[in-house]
Amino acid sequence: MDIRKTIETLFPALEEIPEGARIRQAVEQREYLVNGGMVRWEGPVQDVFSPVCVRTATGYERVRIGSFPLMTEKEALTALDAAVAAYSNGRGAWPTMTVAKRIEHVQQFAAGMKERREEVVKLLMWEIGKTRTDAEKEFDRTVVYIADTVDALKDLDRVSSRFVIEQGIIGQIRRAPLGVTLCMGPYNYPLNETFTTLIPALIMGNTTILKPPRHGVLLFSPLLDAFRASFPPGVVNTLFGAGRSVTPPLMRSGKVDVLAFIGTSTAANALHKEHPKPHRLRMVLGLEAKNPAIVLPDADLDQAVEECIAGCLSFNGQRCTALKVVFVHEGVAGDFVSRFSRRISGLGIGMPWEPGVMITPLPEQDKPDYLAGLVEDARRLGAEVMNEGGGTVNGSLFHPALVYPVNERMRLYREEQFGPVIPVIPFSDMETPIRYIEESDYGQQVSIFGRDPQLLAELIDPLVNQVSRVNLNCQCQRGPDIFPFTGRKDSAVGTLSVSDALRAFSIRALVAAKDIDINKGIISDIVREHRSNFLSTDFIL
């Protein structure tokens, strides 16, 4: 089979795209939300080209699907001023609102969001090449995440709706917001991972500035009206443009209280250094990972291959939780590689709307060349591509490459490839993968495949002190969303799960008084007459 010819035939002519998959009209984003109003943009714009190419008489061309504003420092600071005014040093309507009322606003937004599902799903397919099935899952999972966040906050607030009397002091402890939050999500999950910081930040009473990722901008366009209709002025403000132009001025102002960022540690460090009082900046970060799999000699190889296929190649391996290096015991390495290679040959590759596809066009224009460079470097240093046509490039399509045997001299050994290249490292001594994990700059997750309870237990104990999650006989993953999602070393700052995120975007605050009659009378009057939104025994059902 000629993989190159196969790949060349995958790009359709424009008229061959199914009617239901088409974007009928380019999304020319010309409005942005600031201080509760939609502002018309008249300045320069950035064209958005899909990773999907179409066949034309002169060759293949990326489809232009729209454009977005290239805003400047001036507009960024205007959005910041709106968020600062809405927070008003904690005196604004939003941070002082009852938890029940904030929940109502978030639920109103979720209802409006659901009405735009199909538009967002199509834009996920066309902007970042996500399959329809995965795009639908991302949207639906985000809606469920919002509902779960509401339920988690209700539970948290119920626990806080009582008074504590200790050592002669009456106190009520609740959680209070932190201030102005800058939310920046990643291109691989532009909706879901952006909202896993934005929604908890909002529902806890913070005001926000939403900066979409560089790929996955247009899909926020259908949601702007829902934001505007659901939240008070200044609570949600949107910012479009190049991150290097619009985000440093925000940080330099010193007025951003929380940075919620999912991306690279290099970018996060640069933003952190811009803040004039970095010790006052709360950071919630999801960063790089080089998650390893360890396949032990007694592993069920069929299961290990299936899980590693999903772990390495779901959404083309463009996930921070993807398996990015596979250690296989030398006793089963040949069999594992052979089975893995055969499975790659059976994977669906094509356009995002086609049923059954797993490998789709890559959104980053320079990514295919970067991946090809990693493969060539490994080949030069002694590795081989084990699957037929592995590493074949045509435009935005990159055929997955299973590279074996990889060693420490190769770039693939350490670099996070963030794409469909699978480095396999044989080992004979368990110290080899353990030492790799210990020496790695990253510490998010690991997957272990095996059957011996004693050996697995001996691996679990040291590895839980190196990574945040050890997966037994399954791929690395984020969910379920009630589980903590974090990382050690350079992989994360803070913890994101439904309940952990509520705590990440808030701080414990309390009202306290001596347990004497006059104070008890004052507290009773405030509570009975509902004079305070904080000091309250209201119970949210």
FIDO-405112 format. One line per field, with one value per residue (C-alpha): residue number from 0; residue in one letter; chain; z, x, y. Coordinates in nm, 4 decimals, decimal comma, padded with zeros to 6 digits. Example, Ala and Ser with C-alpha at 12.3 -4.5 7.8 and 13.67 -1.06 7.14 Angstrom:
// FIDO-405112
num: [0  1] .
residu: [A  S] .
chaine: [A  A] .
w: [00,7800  00,7140] .
u: [01,2300  01,3670] .
v: [-00,4500  -00,1060] .
This chain:
// FIDO-405112
num: [0  1  2  3  4  5  6  7  8  9  10  11  12  13  14  15  16  17  18  19  20  21  22  23  24  25  26  27  28  29  30  31  32  33  34  35  36  37  38  39  40  41  42  43  44  45  46  47  48  49  50  51  52  53  54  55  56  57  58  59  60  61  62  63  64  65  66  67  68  69  70  71  72  73  74  75  76  77  78  79  80  81  82  83  84  85  86  87  88  89  90  91  92  93  94  95  96  97  98  99  100  101  102  103  104  105  106  107  108  109  110  111  112  113  114  115  116  117  118  119  120  121  122  123  124  125  126  127  128  129  130  131  132  133  134  135  136  137  138  139  140  141  142  143  144  145  146  147  148  149  150  151  152  153  154  155  156  157  158  159  160  161  162  163  164  165  166  167  168  169  170  171  172  173  174  175  176  177  178  179  180  181  182  183  184  185  186  187  188  189  190  191  192  193  194  195  196  197  198  199  200  201  202  203  204  205  206  207  208  209  210  211  212  213  214  215  216  217  218  219  220  221  222  223  224  225  226  227  228  229  230  231  232  233  234  235  236  237  238  239  240  241  242  243  244  245  246  247  248  249  250  251  252  253  254  255  256  257  258  259  260  261  262  263  264  265  266  267  268  269  270  271  272  273  274  275  276  277  278  279  280  281  282  283  284  285  286  287  288  289  290  291  292  293  294  295  296  297  298  299  300  301  302  303  304  305  306  307  308  309  310  311  312  313  314  315  316  317  318  319  320  321  322  323  324  325  326  327  328  329  330  331  332  333  334  335  336  337  338  339  340  341  342  343  344  345  346  347  348  349  350  351  352  353  354  355  356  357  358  359  360  361  362  363  364  365  366  367  368  369  370  371  372  373  374  375  376  377  378  379  380  381  382  383  384  385  386  387  388  389  390  391  392  393  394  395  396  397  398  399  400  401  402  403  404  405  406  407  408  409  410  411  412  413  414  415  416  417  418  419  420  421  422  423  424  425  426  427  428  429  430  431  432  433  434  435  436  437  438  439  440  441  442  443  444  445  446  447  448  449  450  451  452  453  454  455  456  457  458  459  460  461  462  463  464  465  466  467  468  469  470  471  472  473  474  475  476  477  478  479  480  481  482  483  484  485  486  487  488  489  490  491  492  493  494  495  496  497  498  499  500  501  502  503  504  505  506  507  508  509  510  511  512  513  514  515  516  517  518  519  520  521  522  523  524  525  526  527  528  529  530  531  532  533  534  535  536  537  538  539  540] .
residu: [M  D  I  R  K  T  I  E  T  L  F  P  A  L  E  E  I  P  E  G  A  R  I  R  Q  A  V  E  Q  R  E  Y  L  V  N  G  G  M  V  R  W  E  G  P  V  Q  D  V  F  S  P  V  C  V  R  T  A  T  G  Y  E  R  V  R  I  G  S  F  P  L  M  T  E  K  E  A  L  T  A  L  D  A  A  V  A  A  Y  S  N  G  R  G  A  W  P  T  M  T  V  A  K  R  I  E  H  V  Q  Q  F  A  A  G  M  K  E  R  R  E  E  V  V  K  L  L  M  W  E  I  G  K  T  R  T  D  A  E  K  E  F  D  R  T  V  V  Y  I  A  D  T  V  D  A  L  K  D  L  D  R  V  S  S  R  F  V  I  E  Q  G  I  I  G  Q  I  R  R  A  P  L  G  V  T  L  C  M  G  P  Y  N  Y  P  L  N  E  T  F  T  T  L  I  P  A  L  I  M  G  N  T  T  I  L  K  P  P  R  H  G  V  L  L  F  S  P  L  L  D  A  F  R  A  S  F  P  P  G  V  V  N  T  L  F  G  A  G  R  S  V  T  P  P  L  M  R  S  G  K  V  D  V  L  A  F  I  G  T  S  T  A  A  N  A  L  H  K  E  H  P  K  P  H  R  L  R  M  V  L  G  L  E  A  K  N  P  A  I  V  L  P  D  A  D  L  D  Q  A  V  E  E  C  I  A  G  C  L  S  F  N  G  Q  R  C  T  A  L  K  V  V  F  V  H  E  G  V  A  G  D  F  V  S  R  F  S  R  R  I  S  G  L  G  I  G  M  P  W  E  P  G  V  M  I  T  P  L  P  E  Q  D  K  P  D  Y  L  A  G  L  V  E  D  A  R  R  L  G  A  E  V  M  N  E  G  G  G  T  V  N  G  S  L  F  H  P  A  L  V  Y  P  V  N  E  R  M  R  L  Y  R  E  E  Q  F  G  P  V  I  P  V  I  P  F  S  D  M  E  T  P  I  R  Y  I  E  E  S  D  Y  G  Q  Q  V  S  I  F  G  R  D  P  Q  L  L  A  E  L  I  D  P  L  V  N  Q  V  S  R  V  N  L  N  C  Q  C  Q  R  G  P  D  I  F  P  F  T  G  R  K  D  S  A  V  G  T  L  S  V  S  D  A  L  R  A  F  S  I  R  A  L  V  A  A  K  D  I  D  I  N  K  G  I  I  S  D  I  V  R  E  H  R  S  N  F  L  S  T  D  F  I  L] .
chaine: [A  A  A  A  A  A  A  A  A  A  A  A  A  A  A  A  A  A  A  A  A  A  A  A  A  A  A  A  A  A  A  A  A  A  A  A  A  A  A  A  A  A  A  A  A  A  A  A  A  A  A  A  A  A  A  A  A  A  A  A  A  A  A  A  A  A  A  A  A  A  A  A  A  A  A  A  A  A  A  A  A  A  A  A  A  A  A  A  A  A  A  A  A  A  A  A  A  A  A  A  A  A  A  A  A  A  A  A  A  A  A  A  A  A  A  A  A  A  A  A  A  A  A  A  A  A  A  A  A  A  A  A  A  A  A  A  A  A  A  A  A  A  A  A  A  A  A  A  A  A  A  A  A  A  A  A  A  A  A  A  A  A  A  A  A  A  A  A  A  A  A  A  A  A  A  A  A  A  A  A  A  A  A  A  A  A  A  A  A  A  A  A  A  A  A  A  A  A  A  A  A  A  A  A  A  A  A  A  A  A  A  A  A  A  A  A  A  A  A  A  A  A  A  A  A  A  A  A  A  A  A  A  A  A  A  A  A  A  A  A  A  A  A  A  A  A  A  A  A  A  A  A  A  A  A  A  A  A  A  A  A  A  A  A  A  A  A  A  A  A  A  A  A  A  A  A  A  A  A  A  A  A  A  A  A  A  A  A  A  A  A  A  A  A  A  A  A  A  A  A  A  A  A  A  A  A  A  A  A  A  A  A  A  A  A  A  A  A  A  A  A  A  A  A  A  A  A  A  A  A  A  A  A  A  A  A  A  A  A  A  A  A  A  A  A  A  A  A  A  A  A  A  A  A  A  A  A  A  A  A  A  A  A  A  A  A  A  A  A  A  A  A  A  A  A  A  A  A  A  A  A  A  A  A  A  A  A  A  A  A  A  A  A  A  A  A  A  A  A  A  A  A  A  A  A  A  A  A  A  A  A  A  A  A  A  A  A  A  A  A  A  A  A  A  A  A  A  A  A  A  A  A  A  A  A  A  A  A  A  A  A  A  A  A  A  A  A  A  A  A  A  A  A  A  A  A  A  A  A  A  A  A  A  A  A  A  A  A  A  A  A  A  A  A  A  A  A  A  A  A  A  A  A  A  A  A  A  A  A  A  A  A  A  A  A  A  A  A  A  A  A  A  A  A  A  A  A  A  A  A  A  A  A  A  A  A  A  A  A  A  A  A  A  A  A  A  A  A  A  A  A  A  A  A  A  A  A  A  A  A  A] .
w: [00,0000  -00,0962  00,2098  00,0300  -00,2474  00,0096  00,2027  -00,1143  -00,1951  00,1487  00,0853  -00,0815  -00,3483  -00,2055  -00,3635  -00,2111  00,1454  00,2864  00,3230  00,6940  00,7612  00,5857  00,7443  00,5288  00,5851  00,7083  01,0674  01,0462  01,4141  01,4445  01,7912  02,1361  02,4805  02,7237  03,0240  02,9308  02,5728  02,2305  02,0852  01,7089  01,5931  01,3006  01,3151  01,1591  01,1672  01,1534  00,8888  01,0126  00,7856  00,8644  00,8850  00,6352  00,2823  -00,0338  -00,3741  -00,6421  -00,9993  -00,8744  -00,5764  -00,2148  -00,0241  00,3372  00,3657  00,4975  00,7612  00,9063  01,0920  01,4354  01,5705  01,6273  01,9341  02,0937  02,4375  02,4436  02,4085  02,6512  02,9214  02,8530  02,9150  03,2301  03,3555  03,3069  03,5105  03,7815  03,8051  03,8216  04,1047  04,2734  04,5374  04,6345  04,6679  04,3257  04,2693  04,1479  04,4297  04,6968  04,5356  04,7088  04,5949  04,4901  04,2605  04,0999  04,0341  03,8554  03,6244  03,5411  03,4735  03,2467  03,0508  03,0237  02,8800  02,6201  02,5397  02,4657  02,1994  01,9983  02,0157  01,6441  01,5557  01,8176  01,7173  01,3514  01,4425  01,6582  01,3528  01,1112  01,3354  01,5004  01,3034  01,5877  01,4777  01,4978  01,7655  01,9789  01,9173  02,0347  02,3385  02,4220  02,4044  02,6003  02,8607  02,9133  02,9718  03,2223  03,3870  03,4418  03,6014  03,8195  03,9273  04,0344  04,2363  04,3959  04,4983  04,6509  04,8575  04,9611  05,0549  05,2573  05,4736  05,5176  05,6186  05,9843  06,2680  06,4600  06,8288  06,9482  07,2537  07,3197  06,9601  06,7241  06,3591  06,0169  05,7493  05,3812  05,0622  04,9085  04,5589  04,4781  04,2254  03,8547  03,6704  03,3305  03,1698  02,8801  02,7458  02,5046  02,1401  02,1820  02,4118  02,3508  02,4876  02,7678  02,9254  02,9012  03,0782  03,3504  03,4744  03,3588  03,5135  03,8642  03,8596  03,7753  04,0080  04,3038  04,2455  04,0458  03,7424  03,4286  03,1054  02,8543  02,5998  02,3529  02,2272  01,8929  01,7335  01,8391  01,8511  01,6302  01,8271  02,1052  01,8658  01,8985  02,2790  02,3130  02,3254  02,5980  02,8028  02,7531  02,8456  03,1453  03,3478  03,4864  03,3025  03,3384  03,4844  03,1542  02,9056  02,5893  02,4377  02,0876  01,9253  01,9575  02,3127  02,3082  02,2300  02,4584  02,7678  02,8912  02,9429  03,1583  03,3794  03,3975  03,5335  03,8546  03,8477  03,7533  04,0718  03,9217  03,6127  03,4870  03,2003  03,0153  02,7803  02,8021  03,1079  02,9013  02,8333  03,1912  03,3319  03,0992  03,2095  03,5754  03,5503  03,4014  03,7208  03,9465  04,2596  04,1570  04,5156  04,5105  04,1889  04,2343  03,9523  03,8239  03,5504  03,3297  03,1496  02,9563  03,0159  02,8741  03,0172  02,9927  02,9632  03,1166  02,9633  03,1939  03,0699  03,2024  03,0542  02,8485  02,5213  02,3423  02,6199  02,6439  02,2691  02,2630  02,5553  02,4155  02,0733  02,2379  02,4750  02,2050  01,9130  02,0307  01,8659  01,6954  02,0314  02,0837  02,4512  02,7606  02,9027  02,5944  02,6305  02,4755  02,5384  02,5804  02,7791  02,6895  02,8542  02,6031  02,6479  02,4841  02,2913  01,9508  01,9916  02,1267  01,8398  01,5818  01,7242  01,7605  01,3990  01,2734  01,4752  01,3298  00,9817  01,0668  01,2016  01,0198  00,8726  00,7012  00,7444  01,0812  00,9714  00,8388  01,0636  01,2203  01,1636  01,4358  01,2523  01,1139  00,9780  01,2241  01,3068  01,3570  01,0156  01,1075  01,3119  01,0309  00,9534  01,3239  01,3694  01,0555  01,2022  01,5212  01,3204  01,1010  01,4082  01,5580  01,2312  01,2067  01,5546  01,4923  01,5291  01,2631  01,1753  01,2342  01,0613  00,6880  00,5705  00,9215  00,9170  00,5681  00,5327  00,2923  00,3714  00,7161  00,7404  00,9186  00,9150  01,2648  01,3115  01,5522  01,6228  01,7742  01,9491  02,0945  02,3237  02,5292  02,2440  02,0418  02,0672  02,0984  02,4279  02,6062  02,3811  02,4139  02,0548  02,0974  01,7839  01,6287  01,6818  01,9230  02,0652  02,2088  02,4472  02,5328  02,8874  03,0894  03,4332  03,6069  03,7142  03,3531  03,3358  03,7036  03,6591  03,3449  03,5408  03,8312  03,6008  03,3873  03,4119  03,4032  03,6510  03,5392  03,4979  03,4138  03,2833  03,3956  03,2185  03,4015  03,6140  03,9097  04,2160  04,4011  04,1152  04,0517  04,4198  04,4193  04,1271  04,2655  04,5902  04,4363  04,1340  04,3275  04,4643  04,1114  03,9243  04,0262  03,8862  03,8307  03,5848  03,6024  03,2717  03,1128  02,9313  03,1028  03,1143  03,2885  03,3829  03,5581  03,6444  04,0128  04,0313  04,1025  03,7891  03,8524  03,8093  03,9744  03,8620  03,5413  03,4614  03,6715  03,9470  04,1445  04,1152  03,8858  03,9498  03,9965  04,3695  04,3699  04,1106  04,3384  04,6031  04,3529  04,2608  04,6121  04,9627  05,3000  05,4859  05,8147  06,0411  06,4076  06,7384  07,1069  07,2381  07,4477  07,4553  07,2642  06,9783  06,9660  06,9409  06,6582  06,4632  06,5153  06,3882  06,0765  05,9931  06,0755  05,8745  05,5846  05,6166  05,4835  05,1880  05,3571  05,7168  05,6484  05,7257  05,3984  05,2666  04,8885  04,7769] .
u: [00,0000  00,1355  00,0598  00,1435  -00,1056  -00,3627  -00,3142  -00,3305  -00,6730  -00,8104  -00,8396  -01,1758  -01,2773  -01,5010  -01,8132  -01,7362  -01,7742  -02,1086  -02,3682  -02,4126  -02,0411  -01,9981  -01,9628  -02,2095  -02,0518  -01,7104  -01,7163  -01,5940  -01,5606  -01,5925  -01,7394  -01,6030  -01,7616  -01,6487  -01,8341  -02,1607  -02,1748  -02,0726  -01,8082  -01,7557  -01,3969  -01,2768  -00,9058  -00,6834  -00,7870  -00,6240  -00,7495  -00,8254  -00,7420  -00,8620  -00,6218  -00,8606  -00,7321  -00,9405  -00,8379  -00,8228  -00,6973  -00,3645  -00,3167  -00,4274  -00,5349  -00,6327  -00,9914  -01,0369  -01,3125  -01,3120  -01,1150  -01,0842  -00,9696  -00,6038  -00,6613  -00,3923  -00,2726  -00,5346  -00,8273  -00,6666  -00,6443  -01,0035  -01,1168  -00,9046  -01,0560  -01,4039  -01,3157  -01,1498  -01,4529  -01,6934  -01,4934  -01,4500  -01,2090  -01,4616  -01,7456  -01,9014  -02,2404  -02,0892  -01,8408  -02,0967  -02,3846  -02,5297  -02,4008  -02,7535  -02,7804  -02,4401  -02,5487  -02,8592  -02,6434  -02,4148  -02,7135  -02,8624  -02,5369  -02,5319  -02,8842  -02,7825  -02,4666  -02,6577  -02,8597  -02,5391  -02,4079  -02,3989  -02,2194  -01,9513  -01,9085  -01,8563  -01,6036  -01,4126  -01,3919  -01,2866  -01,0587  -00,8521  -00,9339  -01,1129  -01,3356  -01,7095  -01,7401  -01,4678  -01,6021  -01,9466  -01,7916  -01,5968  -01,9087  -02,1282  -01,8601  -01,8300  -02,2033  -02,1880  -01,8857  -02,0856  -02,3715  -02,1273  -01,9606  -02,2974  -02,3682  -02,0226  -02,0667  -02,4047  -02,2429  -01,9605  -02,2001  -02,4207  -02,1248  -02,0473  -02,4009  -02,3422  -02,1649  -01,8711  -01,8168  -01,4651  -01,2749  -01,5295  -01,5334  -01,8299  -01,7288  -01,8686  -01,6240  -01,7042  -01,5085  -01,4567  -01,3353  -00,9809  -01,0373  -00,9713  -00,8904  -00,7242  -00,8349  -00,6327  -00,7045  -00,5205  -00,5940  -00,6361  -00,9384  -01,0221  -01,3747  -01,3522  -01,0207  -01,0890  -01,4200  -01,2675  -01,1002  -01,3494  -01,6615  -01,5217  -01,3603  -01,6950  -01,9136  -01,6864  -01,7363  -01,4304  -01,4524  -01,2802  -01,1011  -01,1285  -00,8460  -00,9105  -00,6143  -00,4503  -00,6227  -00,9832  -01,0821  -01,3889  -01,5797  -01,6279  -01,8120  -02,1495  -02,1237  -02,0706  -02,4424  -02,4945  -02,2138  -02,3599  -02,7135  -02,6147  -02,3684  -02,3613  -02,1476  -01,7736  -01,7970  -01,6973  -01,4831  -01,3319  -00,9956  -00,8852  -00,5463  -00,1873  -00,1125  00,2329  00,0704  -00,2323  -00,1446  00,1866  00,0244  -00,2425  00,0169  00,2360  -00,0605  -00,0505  -00,4306  -00,4633  -00,5123  -00,5332  -00,3661  -00,5486  -00,3342  -00,3074  -00,0121  00,3667  00,5779  00,7854  00,4800  00,3549  00,6929  00,7086  00,3632  00,4443  00,7608  00,5640  00,3589  00,5047  00,4066  00,4395  00,4002  00,0450  -00,0495  -00,2445  -00,1602  -00,3603  -00,1538  -00,1758  00,1544  00,3636  00,3868  00,5824  00,3658  00,5278  00,3751  00,5571  00,4755  00,5904  00,6845  00,3613  00,1304  -00,1738  -00,0299  -00,3630  -00,4948  -00,1699  -00,1655  -00,5298  -00,4793  -00,1530  -00,3098  -00,5794  -00,3324  -00,0785  -00,3045  -00,6420  -00,6762  -00,3437  -00,1634  -00,2288  -00,3216  -00,1219  -00,2417  -00,1325  00,1173  00,4298  00,6881  00,6443  00,8865  00,8507  01,0351  01,2787  01,1250  00,8010  00,9199  00,9259  00,5773  00,4434  00,5895  00,4573  00,1043  00,1164  00,2275  -00,0599  -00,3105  -00,1822  -00,2398  -00,6051  -00,6701  -00,9079  -00,7376  -00,9283  -01,1400  -01,2956  -01,6561  -01,5934  -01,7171  -01,4551  -01,1542  -00,8919  -00,6108  -00,7069  -00,5279  -00,3049  -00,3972  -00,0434  00,0991  00,4595  00,3807  00,4189  00,7703  00,8586  00,7405  00,9233  01,2387  01,1990  01,1596  01,4607  01,6748  01,5801  01,6555  01,9948  02,0790  01,9759  01,5987  01,3579  00,9992  00,8245  00,4896  00,4380  00,4372  00,4991  00,5944  00,4547  00,3527  00,1094  00,0058  -00,1523  -00,1757  00,0944  00,0722  00,1529  00,5101  00,6038  00,9743  01,1910  01,4303  01,4577  01,7472  01,8618  02,0577  01,7433  01,5256  01,2179  01,3540  01,2924  01,0988  00,7214  00,6234  00,2509  00,1625  00,1307  00,4860  00,5257  00,8754  00,9281  01,2177  01,3138  01,4345  01,5599  01,5961  01,3004  01,5385  01,5433  01,1846  01,1874  01,5066  01,3623  01,0595  01,2733  01,4988  01,2167  01,1183  00,7566  00,5425  00,1841  00,0925  00,2187  00,0495  00,1667  00,0652  00,1131  -00,0499  00,1794  00,0278  00,3602  00,5541  00,2783  00,2723  00,6507  00,6127  00,3152  00,4860  00,7771  00,5856  00,3070  00,5855  00,6944  00,3655  00,0142  -00,1665  -00,0665  -00,2927  -00,3057  -00,3634  -00,5180  -00,4106  -00,3393  -00,6415  -00,7982  -01,1406  -01,3630  -01,3781  -01,4379  -01,0821  -00,7978  -00,6136  -00,2696  00,0991  00,4368  00,7521  00,6920  00,3555  00,1124  00,0489  -00,2700  -00,5279  -00,8283  -01,1238  -01,4826  -01,4374  -01,0663  -01,1221  -01,3722  -01,1029  -00,8349  -01,0322  -01,1283  -00,9927  -01,1341  -01,2705  -01,4539  -01,6526  -01,5709  -01,6958  -01,6617  -01,9335  -02,1118  -02,4763  -02,4424  -02,2578  -02,5001  -02,7841  -02,6148  -02,5403  -02,8918  -03,0425  -02,8189  -02,9014  -03,2740  -03,3283  -03,1037  -02,8917  -02,5738  -02,5028  -02,1915  -02,3111  -02,6042  -02,7513  -02,9437  -02,9328  -02,9223  -03,1328] .
v: [00,0000  00,3431  00,5565  00,8804  00,8103  00,7082  01,0309  01,2389  01,0979  01,1873  01,5607  01,6289  01,8742  02,1452  01,9983  01,6560  01,7804  01,6563  01,9291  01,8616  01,9056  02,2388  02,5798  02,7686  03,1059  03,2147  03,3421  03,7008  03,7817  04,1590  04,1999  04,1375  04,1543  04,4227  04,5627  04,3946  04,5267  04,4027  04,6345  04,6555  04,6021  04,8103  04,7307  04,4649  04,1008  03,7594  03,5185  03,1667  02,8747  02,5261  02,2341  02,0748  02,1147  02,0950  01,9712  02,2406  02,2615  02,3981  02,1642  02,1530  02,4635  02,5169  02,6387  02,9899  02,9711  03,3207  03,5860  03,7443  04,0842  04,1533  04,3662  04,5793  04,6807  04,9558  04,7142  04,4694  04,7362  04,8426  04,4859  04,4762  04,8026  04,6557  04,3467  04,5559  04,7866  04,4925  04,3380  04,6784  04,5494  04,2858  04,5369  04,4759  04,3174  03,9903  03,9133  04,0122  03,8228  03,5173  03,1815  03,0861  03,3895  03,3260  02,9692  03,0994  03,3130  03,0188  02,7921  03,0576  03,0628  02,6817  02,6870  02,9467  02,7543  02,4335  02,6141  02,6718  02,3143  02,2376  02,5621  02,5017  02,1366  02,2292  02,4946  02,2450  02,0184  02,2896  02,4969  02,2241  01,9095  01,7324  01,4453  01,5054  01,2379  01,3961  01,7480  01,6412  01,4743  01,7895  02,0055  01,7646  01,7002  02,0755  02,1099  01,8235  01,9874  02,3055  02,1091  01,9135  02,2391  02,3775  02,0628  02,0700  02,4337  02,3552  02,0817  02,3124  02,5908  02,3586  02,2638  02,6350  02,7314  02,6530  02,8320  02,6899  02,7654  02,6903  02,8168  03,0864  03,2145  03,1986  03,1748  03,1140  03,0020  03,0386  03,0754  03,4198  03,5192  03,6260  03,9054  03,9528  03,6303  03,5953  03,2663  03,1259  02,7782  02,5450  02,4747  02,0992  02,1342  02,5013  02,4767  02,2235  02,3146  02,6864  02,6352  02,4161  02,7338  02,9979  02,8434  02,7807  03,1248  03,2847  03,0844  03,1653  03,5395  03,6414  03,8670  03,7423  03,8145  03,5309  03,5026  03,2162  03,0081  03,0861  02,7861  02,7510  03,1185  03,1253  02,8615  03,1182  03,3473  03,1676  03,1923  03,5677  03,6476  03,3891  03,5451  03,8927  03,7874  03,5758  03,7832  04,1387  04,3964  04,3436  03,9935  03,8282  04,0183  03,8716  03,9460  03,8448  03,8763  03,7597  03,6563  03,8149  04,1522  04,1609  03,9564  04,1080  04,4528  04,2892  04,1281  04,4389  04,6335  04,4304  04,4202  04,0530  03,8525  03,5031  03,3591  03,0497  02,9261  02,5953  02,5826  02,5775  02,6476  02,8912  03,1084  03,0760  03,1794  03,4796  03,5991  03,5423  03,7521  04,0436  04,0843  04,3559  04,1604  03,7951  03,6753  03,8102  03,6336  03,3116  03,0721  02,7756  02,6152  02,3071  02,2667  02,0134  01,6413  01,3486  01,0729  00,7298  00,3853  00,0891  -00,2497  -00,5296  -00,8782  -01,0326  -00,7680  -00,8595  -00,7308  -00,7048  -00,4821  -00,2853  -00,2180  -00,1065  00,1312  00,2652  00,3214  00,5325  00,6961  00,7817  00,8693  01,0017  01,3446  01,2741  01,2592  01,6313  01,5998  01,6843  01,3506  01,1547  00,8726  01,0225  00,7521  00,3757  00,1589  -00,2095  -00,4962  -00,6428  -00,9878  -00,8737  -00,5651  -00,7344  -00,8772  -00,5471  -00,3420  -00,5893  -00,5762  -00,1975  -00,1588  -00,3732  -00,1714  00,1561  00,0166  -00,0358  00,3119  00,5414  00,8468  01,1232  01,4340  01,5201  01,4633  01,1138  00,8306  00,6058  00,8315  00,8738  01,0533  01,3931  01,7043  01,8918  02,2546  02,3885  02,4678  02,3852  02,0706  01,8114  01,9350  01,9386  01,5805  01,4703  01,6251  01,4216  01,1023  01,1795  01,2544  00,9158  00,7373  00,9024  00,7749  00,4159  00,3845  00,2616  00,3485  00,0178  00,0741  00,1009  00,4599  00,5943  00,9608  01,0243  01,3886  01,5456  01,9001  01,9002  01,5206  01,3215  00,9433  00,8073  00,6847  00,4045  00,4601  00,1828  00,1433  00,4941  00,5879  00,8846  01,0443  01,1099  01,4189  01,1966  01,0677  01,3995  01,6388  01,6464  01,5724  01,6576  01,4675  01,1194  00,9935  00,7012  00,6413  00,2907  00,2231  -00,1366  -00,2093  -00,5051  -00,3451  -00,1761  00,0985  00,2236  00,3605  00,4599  00,6605  00,8213  00,9409  01,0610  01,2632  01,4029  01,7682  01,6527  01,4653  01,4373  01,0677  00,7194  00,4044  00,0601  -00,2607  -00,5892  -00,8610  -00,9333  -00,7580  -00,7595  -00,5995  -00,3450  -00,2525  -00,2066  00,0356  00,2250  00,3283  00,5217  00,6500  00,8239  01,0447  01,1355  01,1819  01,2807  00,9772  00,6149  00,4309  00,0512  -00,1273  00,1809  00,4958  00,8271  01,0534  01,3490  01,2163  01,1536  01,5225  01,4520  01,3108  01,5550  01,6654  01,8097  01,7376  01,7647  01,9465  02,1480  01,9869  02,1910  02,4414  02,3884  02,1142  02,1012  01,8762  01,9810  02,0427  02,1315  02,4044  02,5794  02,5988  02,7015  03,0159  03,1177  03,1630  03,0696  03,3706  03,3890  03,6156  03,5654  03,7071  03,6302  03,4038  03,6645  03,7674  04,0949  03,9255  03,6363  03,8868  04,0762  03,7583  03,6259  03,9509  03,9579  03,5982  03,6171  03,9336  03,8205  04,1342  03,9674  03,7427  03,6036  03,5651  03,3394  02,9996  02,9749  02,6190  02,5708  02,2751] .
